[in-house]
């Protein structure tokens, strides 16, 4: 089986659905930004009932745009999980204001807390643990609090290439999960190989971390696009895989699809029901519609849109 599934699209109609993949895609989530969400007329034409939609907060995006996007998604019936990037939040008053806006204007009850891609914090927060420690999310009654997971490590957190700080942070988050009523999960960065994902998931569970994992998967996209995002996101091991593929110029024109990695993960989940990867989280790097249509074509009933 190919490491990455690069193939020409079959124009002959719908393909049979793999029942293991269909089960694995149940309750998948997807990530948008205000500018990408604006390109979608109605998310109900693309997403299943109850799909959790993460709204990514990039530095420089006005909070008003974030809240407006969250409100639109909520009005269409989708639970919204906005990003709270610690390093772009100036202070406790700003954090409290964001929480109040999301709740008051968009009925948000969920949040993804992460450090964010900014090298130098703009204010008093540096990581998601500091945001959790404020107690503001618990006080506001948030039902779901997700934090970042790093199957390939993170050079921002461990500049020496180890996983020491990442591992310590996971233990801290596990202890927080044990003492809070909020439902927690690890939303991971995207990866392209199943075996390293399985090894990482098993390793953190053996270390005492039983927070459910929502595994990040890159949606269909051109190889050049994936390389660009892998560089920007610091996905080291996956970047090497993509660069190796890029040496074959014939593959530059073929779309990547996540079929292989999801098929292998789904088979592992079917054989090991206690496997702690519980959900798929899509990064629609090739576009929301493209990603949603791939899910519709491969996910059977799990991916049937609201308007279908």
N, C-alpha and C positions, 0 to 999 in steps of 0.2 A: 504494500500500500504506500502511495506517495506521501511524503512528509507534509507537503502542502497540496491542496487539491486545485490545480490549475487546469481548466478545461474549457472547451468551447460549449456554449449553451446548446442544448438539444432543442431544436425547433419542432420536434414531433409531438409536443403536448406534455401533459402532466406526467411526472414520474411516480412510481410506486413509493409510498411513504414507509420508511423504516419505523416499525412500532417502538423500538427502543429510543430512537431519536425523538419521536413524537412524545413519548413519556418524559424524556429528559428536558424537552422544551416547554413543558407545562409551567405556566407562571413565569415565563422569561420576562426580563426587563430590558429597557433600551434607554440610551442616553441622547439628549438633544441639547442644543444651545438656542438662545433666543433667535439668532439669525438663521439657524437651520430649521427650527420649528416654524418660522414664518413662511417657509416654502411649502408647507403642508396645509392644504385647504381644510381637511377634516381628518383627524387622527383615527376616527372611528372607521374610516375606509381601509385602514392599514393594520390596526392593532386589535388583539382580542380583548374581550371584556376583562376589566380589572388589571390591565397591564400597568405595572409600575413604571413611571417615566422619570428618570433622573434629569435634572436641569443643571448642566455644567456652568459654573461661574468662572469665567476667564477674567483676569485682571483688566480693569478698564470698563467692564460691562456695568452700566448703571443698575442699581438695585431695583429701580422702577421697571426696567426691561425684564429682569428676572421674575419679579412678582407678577407682571402682566402675563408672561408666558405660563407661569404656574397656574394663574387664574383661568386662562384659556383651556389648559389641559384638564383642570379640575371641573370646569363647566361642561366639558365633553365626557366626563365620567371616569377619568383616569386618576388614580392616586399619584401624587407628585412627591418626588424626593429631591429637593434642591441641594446643591453642593454648598457647604460652608467651609471655604478654604481659610485655614487659620491665619496664614501669613498675609492675607490682604484685608483682614479685619482689624481695624485700628485699635479698638478697645471694647470693654464690656458694654458700654452704652451702645456702640454700633451693633454688636452682636444681639443685644436685647431688642434693638430697633428692627433688625432684620427678622428675628423670630416673630415679633408682633405684627409686622407687615405681612409676612407669609401666612400667619394664622388668620389675621383679621380680614385680609383681602382675597386670599386664595384657599382658605380652609386647609392649610398644610399641617400635617401631623407627623411628618417623617423628615429625616435629614441624613445626608452623607457628610460626615465630618472627616476632613483630611488636611494635611499640611498645606497643600497647594504647590503649584509649580514655580513660585517666586523664590529666588535664592535668599534674599534678605527680607525678613519680616517688615511689613510697613507699620506695625504697631506692637502690641504687647504679647501677641500670641505667635507661637512657632509650630505647634503641632496639634493634632486632634485631641490628644490627652488633656491638654490645657483647656480646650473648649468643653470637653466632657466634665472636667473638674469644676467648671463654673456653676454647675447645677441648674443652669437656665433652661436646658431642654427638658429635664425632669420636672422642673417647676411649671413649665408651660404645658406639660402633659403630652409630650411627643410619644407616640406609640412605637415607633421604629427608629433606631439609631444605627446607621451602618458606618463602618470605618474601613480604611484601606487595607488590602492584603497585597503581598508582593511575592508571587511565586518565583521570581528570578532575582530577589533581593532588590535593594534600592541604593544607588550610589550617593544620593543626597543624604540618606540616613546613615549609611555605612560607607564612607569614602574609601576605606581600606579594602573594599571588595568582600568583606565578611558579611555575616548576617547577625552579628552580635546585637546591635541596637534594635534591629527589626524584631528579633526574637524576644528581647526584653520588653519591647512595646506591646507585642502580642500578649505576653503574660499579664501586663498591666491592664490591657483591654479585657482580657478574660476575667480578671478579678472584678473589674467594673461591671461586666455583664452579669456576674454572679450576684451582685448586690443591687441591681437596678431592675425595675419592672419593664423597662423598654425591651422590645425584641431587637436583638443585635445580629448583625451579619458582617462578614468580611466581603466587601466588593473589591475584586482584584483588578490589577492592570491586565491588559490583554496579553495573551500568549498564543503560540501556534502549534505547540507540541503537547500531546496528551500525557506521555510518560513522565516528563518533569512535573506536570501539574499533579499527577497522581502521587508521585514521590513526595512533593512538598505538602500536599494535603495530609497524607499519612504521617509525615514527620511532625507537623505541628500538633496533630491529634495525639501522637505519642508523647509530646511534650506537655500535654495537659490543656491544649486549646481546643475546645469543642464548639466554638462559635460556628454556625453554619457558613459555608462558603458559597458566594455567588460569583462564579468564575467568569472573568472578563474574556470575551471572544470578539475578535475583529470581524465585522460583517464584510460582505463581498466588496472588493475594491481592486483597483489596479495595483500592480506590484510597486510602482513608483510612489503611489499614495501611501502604501503601508510602510515603505522605507522612511518616508518623510515623517510620519507619525511615530515610528519606532525610535528614530533619532531624537525627536522632540520629547518623547516620554521616557527616554532612557531605558528602553527594553533591550538590554544588552544581548542576551542569548538569542532572542528572537531576531534581533537585528542581524546577527551573524548568519542565521538561517536565510533570511531574506537576501542578504548580500550575496550569498552563495548561489541562490536562485537567479539573481540578477546577472550573473556571469553568462547565463544562457539567454542570449538576446531574443530567442524565439518566444520565451515566456513573458517578456515585457509587454506583449500585446494581449496576453490572455488574462482574464479576470481570475482573481483568487476567490475561492468560496470556502467557507469553514466546514465543509461536509466531512472531511476526513477526521479532523480533530474532534468534532462533536460525535461522530459515529463511534470513535474509539472510547471517548468518555462515557457515552450513553451505554455502550456494551459493558464497560467496567461497573457502572452504576447498577445495571440490571443484574450483574453477577455478584455485586457487593452492595446490597441495599443500605448498609450502614455507612457507606462512603459519604464523607462529610461535605462533598460538593452537592448542594441541594438545588441550585438554580443557575440558569445561564443569564449573564448580563451582556448585552450586545453594545459594542462601540460601532455605530454605523459610519465607518470611515469612508465608505463609498456612497453615502447618502441614505437618508432615513427610508425613503420609498424602496430603494434597492434592497436594503436589509430586510425590511418588512416583507417584501415580495419573496425573498429567499425563504424566510420563515414560513410564509403561507404555502409555498411549494413543497417544503420539506417537513413541516410540522403537523400536518393533518389537523385534527380537531383542536390541538393545543394552540394553533396559530390562526384559527378562523377569525377574521375581523368582525367587529361589532356589526358593521353594515355589510352583511353578506347573506 
